[in-house]
Amino acid sequence: MSDVVVRCSGISRTYQEESVPVQALQDVDFEVCKGEFISLAGPSGSGKSTLLNIIGGLDRPDKGDVEVAGVKLNDLNESELSDLRLQKMGFVFQAYNLIPVLSARENVEFIMQLQGVSPAERASRATAVLEQLGVEGMADRRPGELSGGQQQRVAVARAIVTRPVLLLADEPSANLDSATTRELLEMLRTLNETHGVTIVAATHDPIVMSYARRQVNLRDGRIVEDKQNEAA
């Protein structure tokens, strides 16, 4: 079995902004192997979030092929893409995207409910992952009653409780102070190193880049540097 979790071949994507074409990605080739922790780095407009969204099946390339967990995304319709995301991927967004009327526990259980996991198994796994991330005491609170750091931990709990093949994080430190950012990244590092979770994070934050073991730099829609981070 191949260790390649993500394979992008010749990916290009152009958007229209006020009738002006903007090329977000230009002929990008990119692979992610099982167990890697990668930062997609670059300034605003470099194409990193577009690449992350294409890998996650949230956007489609104009040209090129995308494969995740051995499945070609180009061949899937929207329903099939949604099912692949549900079964194989976890997402952490800078806005957290927690459901405001649900408690932290219910937010974590929600994706498992969609997967058809039994109530007993949902409860057991949600309790375990909330404990693992240090927010078990907040399980019955709604998102509006949690700090930004606590909401981010619940978002990560929701993303990993389904045991995804791939965890995608878009600017995970955007709404956090530096101390909370480091706590989050230590948690992600543990998930990566101890539990083998493959992580790709789009970021322009040097702290996030320092924790990733591989840094892929984008500029003007192209990969300009791909290096191992020896200090991570």
Wavefront OBJ file of the C-alpha trace (Angstrom):
o trace
v 0.000 0.000 0.000
v 1.305 3.434 -0.905
v 2.326 5.800 1.891
v 1.165 8.763 -0.221
v -1.967 10.248 1.379
v -2.275 13.256 -0.959
v -1.114 13.582 -4.553
v -1.696 16.779 -6.558
v -0.517 16.774 -10.177
v -0.436 19.938 -12.293
v -3.030 21.800 -10.221
v -4.153 25.202 -11.525
v -6.992 27.399 -10.258
v -8.136 30.817 -11.495
v -10.741 33.036 -9.851
v -12.626 36.029 -11.173
v -12.351 39.160 -9.033
v -14.455 42.015 -10.388
v -14.218 40.456 -13.870
v -10.421 40.273 -13.576
v -8.907 36.758 -13.668
v -6.614 35.974 -10.720
v -4.525 32.820 -10.923
v -4.452 31.360 -7.423
v -2.465 28.230 -8.352
v -0.255 27.504 -11.341
v 0.758 23.936 -12.256
v 1.335 22.799 -8.668
v 2.727 19.312 -8.007
v 2.492 18.294 -4.349
v 2.538 15.088 -2.313
v 1.884 14.318 1.335
v 3.035 11.036 2.855
v 1.436 9.252 5.789
v 2.523 10.681 9.149
v 3.841 14.013 7.872
v 3.222 17.379 9.563
v 3.418 20.014 6.830
v 2.936 23.775 6.825
v 1.776 25.428 3.613
v 3.333 28.837 4.112
v 3.244 32.108 2.276
v 1.776 35.618 2.316
v -1.869 36.409 1.723
v -2.743 35.603 -1.875
v 0.051 33.060 -2.304
v -2.411 30.213 -2.935
v -1.947 28.208 0.263
v -5.596 28.249 1.374
v -6.738 27.474 -2.178
v -4.444 24.436 -2.259
v -5.723 23.311 1.151
v -9.338 23.679 0.006
v -8.663 21.688 -3.169
v -7.033 18.896 -1.155
v -10.082 18.887 1.123
v -12.503 18.730 -1.799
v -13.978 22.105 -0.828
v -12.871 23.578 -4.162
v -12.057 22.061 -7.537
v -9.063 22.797 -9.758
v -9.505 24.128 -13.281
v -6.739 21.791 -14.371
v -4.840 18.890 -12.854
v -5.582 15.808 -10.750
v -6.087 15.408 -7.003
v -5.950 12.113 -5.132
v -6.613 11.657 -1.398
v -6.340 8.303 0.377
v -6.169 6.570 -2.990
v -9.360 8.213 -4.289
v -9.352 10.572 -7.291
v -11.346 13.638 -6.275
v -11.851 14.717 -9.900
v -14.062 11.659 -10.465
v -16.416 12.384 -7.535
v -19.677 14.312 -7.516
v -20.554 16.649 -4.634
v -22.315 13.933 -2.630
v -19.362 11.565 -3.006
v -16.932 14.342 -2.047
v -18.981 15.054 1.072
v -18.890 11.363 2.009
v -15.105 11.209 1.487
v -14.623 14.239 3.741
v -16.872 12.667 6.350
v -15.046 9.335 6.372
v -11.419 10.281 5.709
v -10.723 13.911 6.672
v -10.792 16.230 9.656
v -10.936 20.015 9.343
v -9.871 22.810 11.696
v -10.900 26.285 10.507
v -9.783 29.639 11.881
v -13.450 30.496 12.620
v -13.837 27.163 14.543
v -17.229 26.503 12.835
v -18.754 25.039 15.996
v -22.559 24.764 16.120
v -23.635 27.461 18.622
v -26.745 25.681 19.975
v -24.847 22.465 20.761
v -22.611 21.811 23.767
v -18.924 21.040 23.323
v -19.664 17.316 23.721
v -22.535 17.476 21.218
v -20.331 19.302 18.726
v -17.724 16.560 19.011
v -20.342 13.819 18.671
v -22.110 15.421 15.696
v -19.786 14.130 12.950
v -19.857 10.627 14.447
v -23.647 10.768 14.410
v -23.489 11.489 10.672
v -21.172 8.497 10.318
v -23.730 6.237 11.999
v -21.623 5.545 15.098
v -23.701 4.142 17.965
v -24.667 6.493 20.845
v -22.566 4.555 23.360
v -19.487 4.622 21.128
v -20.009 8.327 20.368
v -20.172 9.162 24.067
v -17.096 7.090 24.878
v -14.955 8.540 22.096
v -16.090 12.124 22.731
v -15.263 11.861 26.445
v -11.835 10.390 25.690
v -10.845 13.026 23.132
v -12.091 15.940 25.266
v -9.996 14.583 28.145
v -7.018 14.183 25.825
v -7.271 17.847 24.817
v -7.828 19.109 28.353
v -11.393 20.425 27.985
v -13.399 17.626 29.589
v -14.615 20.108 32.217
v -16.170 22.225 29.454
v -18.123 19.360 27.858
v -21.574 20.736 28.694
v -20.849 24.359 27.767
v -21.908 25.883 24.482
v -19.316 27.593 22.239
v -20.391 31.077 23.389
v -19.387 30.120 26.945
v -15.860 29.084 25.912
v -12.712 31.122 25.331
v -11.104 31.191 21.898
v -8.509 28.641 22.945
v -11.152 26.342 24.403
v -13.249 26.597 21.237
v -10.206 25.718 19.147
v -9.548 22.655 21.324
v -13.144 21.517 20.870
v -12.783 22.086 17.116
v -9.657 19.924 17.089
v -11.447 17.283 19.185
v -14.277 17.202 16.649
v -11.776 16.930 13.790
v -9.826 13.980 15.237
v -12.548 11.998 17.031
v -13.478 10.356 13.712
v -9.883 9.089 13.369
v -9.308 10.737 9.981
v -6.625 9.774 7.496
v -5.826 13.470 7.046
v -6.202 16.566 9.244
v -6.379 19.903 7.399
v -5.982 23.158 9.324
v -6.536 26.605 7.791
v -4.733 29.360 9.737
v -5.242 27.468 13.032
v -3.550 30.208 15.099
v -5.383 33.172 13.538
v -7.566 34.015 16.553
v -5.200 32.860 19.307
v -2.509 34.580 21.360
v 1.027 33.205 21.194
v 0.763 31.159 24.420
v -2.479 29.485 23.330
v -1.020 28.962 19.858
v 1.907 27.033 21.332
v -0.461 24.925 23.451
v -2.466 24.078 20.324
v 0.669 23.223 18.357
v 2.053 21.023 21.117
v -1.252 19.186 20.975
v -1.057 18.821 17.187
v 2.551 17.639 17.453
v 1.507 14.957 19.941
v -1.312 13.839 17.639
v 1.168 13.654 14.793
v 4.044 11.948 16.581
v 2.168 9.709 19.018
v -0.979 8.884 17.053
v 0.384 9.165 13.514
v -2.165 11.763 12.364
v -1.119 13.284 9.019
v -1.448 17.084 9.222
v -1.351 19.838 6.604
v -1.738 23.408 7.902
v -2.026 26.565 5.799
v -0.434 29.452 7.683
v 1.567 32.648 7.589
v 2.425 32.338 11.301
v 6.136 31.622 11.965
v 5.210 29.759 15.178
v 3.080 27.265 13.243
v 5.837 26.871 10.639
v 8.380 26.104 13.384
v 6.321 23.142 14.636
v 5.796 21.543 11.226
v 8.453 19.041 10.168
v 8.177 20.034 6.512
v 7.594 23.537 5.180
v 6.221 24.163 1.689
v 6.423 27.828 0.675
v 4.113 29.261 -1.957
v 4.331 32.547 -3.825
v 2.057 33.769 -6.606
v 0.384 30.376 -6.897
v 3.562 28.331 -7.209
v 5.648 26.242 -4.825
v 8.943 28.080 -4.514
v 10.505 26.046 -1.699
v 9.930 22.609 -0.150
v 12.193 21.852 2.812
v 12.487 19.758 5.944
v 12.390 21.691 9.201
v 15.267 20.260 11.192
v 14.366 22.280 14.293
v 10.837 20.844 14.580
l 1 2 3 4 5 6 7 8 9 10 11 12 13 14 15 16 17 18 19 20 21 22 23 24 25 26 27 28 29 30 31 32 33 34 35 36 37 38 39 40 41 42 43 44 45 46 47 48 49 50 51 52 53 54 55 56 57 58 59 60 61 62 63 64 65 66 67 68 69 70 71 72 73 74 75 76 77 78 79 80 81 82 83 84 85 86 87 88 89 90 91 92 93 94 95 96 97 98 99 100 101 102 103 104 105 106 107 108 109 110 111 112 113 114 115 116 117 118 119 120 121 122 123 124 125 126 127 128 129 130 131 132 133 134 135 136 137 138 139 140 141 142 143 144 145 146 147 148 149 150 151 152 153 154 155 156 157 158 159 160 161 162 163 164 165 166 167 168 169 170 171 172 173 174 175 176 177 178 179 180 181 182 183 184 185 186 187 188 189 190 191 192 193 194 195 196 197 198 199 200 201 202 203 204 205 206 207 208 209 210 211 212 213 214 215 216 217 218 219 220 221 222 223 224 225 226 227 228 229 230 231 232
